[in-house]
Amino acid sequence: MMKCLVVGIVALCAVVSSARGETVRVVIPYAPGGALDPLARILVNGLGKLRPSDSIIIENIGGAGGIVGMNTVAKAAPDGRTLLFSPSGNIVISPSLQANLPYDAATAFEAVALVGSVKTALIVRSSLEVKSLAELIALAKGGAKLTFGSPGPGTSPHISGEMLNHAAGISMTHVPFRGLGPALNSLLGGHIDLITTSVIGVLPYVDAKTARALTVFDSERSEQLPDVPTTVGSAMPI
């Protein structure tokens, strides 16, 4: 029997044990506070209704850009009681960037369903004096030492930041965290300048004006942020 259910913003893998009355772990490979947490809890709530005799718990295991949590699930007993809720980047990007992963992403997990997809936005701290992507790039080119956070090397937010560096010809400094939750807290505290993350994960802070959305990484605007331009519609598409 498959040993893990890989669930994610864009990927869901493995199978739950058919036995009843058991404890099932749903592992999120990042620290609490990111967009994965509420999505995982919605999923767990649904699984709980389908299997009311089971005890289903969510466990955040962050570290190494998701690798620690991924490895925990990959090495778990193949009894279907350890599940993984993960973005697709951990399955697709990490194996391409990490030569010595402690697991084989192609064989350690079995995809079951697409949980969903979300738009990604570039968010800056509210005290940063920029109102657009063009102004951010101009600030960096003017000599400002900007920093961007991510859940760790090789994750989608890290790659997004480096793509912006490359496309715009700037050199923002990457600051890795154990999850988007800690990265977002650092942004709100004014310790880093920007992050790229899901729109739904930062919408409350943008609405409260404690953070500012500059652009959405898509060809179409977000319904939740209709006034925020896309990278395609910005002065410098990336």
N, C-alpha and C positions, 0 to 999 in steps of 0.2 A: 504494500500500500504506500502511496505517496506520503511523505512525512511533513510537507509544509504547504500552506496556502499562502502564496505571495499575492497580496492585495496591494493595489496602489492607486495613485491618482490616475495612472494609465495602465496599470497591470495588475492582474489577480492570478495567483498561481497556487496550485496544489489542492489537496482533498482533505476534508475533515473525516476523522474516524467515525465509523458507523456505530460504534458502541455508545450507549447512553450513560448518563450519570457520571461524567468524567470532567476533569478540569482541562480546558482548552486555552492555550496562551496565544494571544495575537501580538506579535512583536512589531513595534515601530522602530526602525533602526536609527532614530534620532532622539534628541532630548525633547521633553514636552514643550508645547507651545506653538508648534508650526501648524500649517494647514492640514497635515495628515491626521492630527489628533481628532478634530471633530468629525472628519469623514470616517475614521476608524470606529468611532463610537456609534455613529449611525449604523454602520455595518454590523457591529457587535449587537446592537439593539435588535436588529432584524434576525441575526442568527439565534439570539436568545429566545425569540418568539417561536422559531422553528424547532429549537432544541431546549425546552424549558427545564429539563432535568440536568443539563450541563451547567457547570460554572465556567463562564467565559471571561477571562481577564485580559486587559491591555497592559503591555509592558514596554516601556521606552528604554531602549538600549542604544545609546549614542556612542559615537567615536569613529575616527578615521573615515569620515565622509560616508558613514553608513555601513562600512565593512564589518565592524564589530557585531552589529545586530544581524546583518546578513549571515555572517559566519555562525552565529549562535543557532539560527534556524537551520542552516545547511548541515550542521553537525548534530542536530537533535535526533533523538530516536525516531525511526521511520514508522511511527504509530498514528500519524495524522492529528496529533494533539498540539503541535507547535506550528503556528501559522505566521506568515509574514505579510505586513501591510507596507508597501514600498512604492515610491515613484519608479517609473520605467528606467530612469537614468542609472539606477543601481544595477539594473540588468544589462543595459545596452552600453552605457558610457564607461562605467568603471572597468569592465574587462578590457576595453580598448586602451585604457590609460595605465592600468596597473598590471605589470608583467607577472607578479607573484602573488595573486590573490590566494587566500587559504581555501578556496572552494572554486569549483568550475560552474560559473553562472549558467552555462548552457545545459548542464545536466543536473545540477543540484535542486532546481525548482521546476515546477510544471505549471504553465499558464492555464488558468481556468476561465477568467472573464475580465473584460475591461470594466473597471469600476466607474471611470469617468475621465474627463479632461477639463483643464482649467486654463484660462488666459493668465499670462505672466506680465507683471508690471514692474517698472523701475521706480523705486521709492527712495526719496531722500529725506533726511531729517528736516524738520520744519524750520530750523534756524539757518539752514544753508540758503544763501541768497541767490537761488536760481529758480526759474519758473518753467523752464523747458529743457529738452535734451540739448538743443543748440547752445543754450546758456551754460549748461553743465560742461559740455565739451570745451567751450571757450574759457571757462574758469580753469579747467585742467591744463589747457594749453598756455594759459597765462602764468602757470607756475604753482598753482595751488596743489598741495599734497593731499589728494583725495584717497579715501579708503572705502572698500566695499566688502561686505560680509557675505558668508555662505555657510551651509552646513558642513563644509569640508572640501578638500581637494577632489576634483573630478565630478562633483555634483553639478546639476544643471545650473543653479545660480552662480557657481564658480565659472562654468564655461561661458555663461551669458556675460559676466563681467569682463572676462578675457577677450571675448569676441568684440565687445564695445571698445576695449583698449586697442585691439588690432585695427578695427574698422575706422576708428576716429583718430588713430595715431597719438594716443595718450598713454599715460602710465599710472593708472590707479593701483593702489596696493591692496592685494587680497588679504583679508583677515578671516581665517577659518574658525568656526564654532562647532559645537557638538550637535547643533540643530538650528533650524530657522527661528525657533522660539528665543534662544539666547541671542542670536544675531539681531532679531527685531528689538529685543530689550536694550541692546547696546546702541542701536540706532535711535530709539526713543530717548535714551539717556544722553545722546549727543557724542557718543564715543567713537562711532563710525559715521561715514557720510551717506552711504546708500546701500541698498540691497535690491536684488531682483527676486520676486516671489509671487505666489498666486494672488490674484486680485481678491479672492474671498478671504485670504489670510490677513490682509492688511486693510480691508475696507473700513472696519470700525475706526481705525486710527486716521485714515484719510478723511473720513466724515467728520471726525473730531478735530481735524487740522493739527494733530500732533505729528503727522508725517504728510509728505506731499508726493503724489503720483505725477511723474513727468511724462511717461509714455507707456504704451502697452505693446508687448512684443507679439504683434499679430498684424494681419492685413485688414482686420475689421475691429472696430472699437468695442470695448466691453459694455454690456448693458448696464453693469453696476457703476461704471465710470464713463458715462457717455461724453463728457467734456474733455477727457484725456485723449490726445492724439495717439495714433499707432506709430511704430517705428517706420512703417512704410510711408505714412503721411508726414513724418517729421522732416526737418530740414536735411538730416543726414540719415537715410535709411540704413539699417543694419540687419 
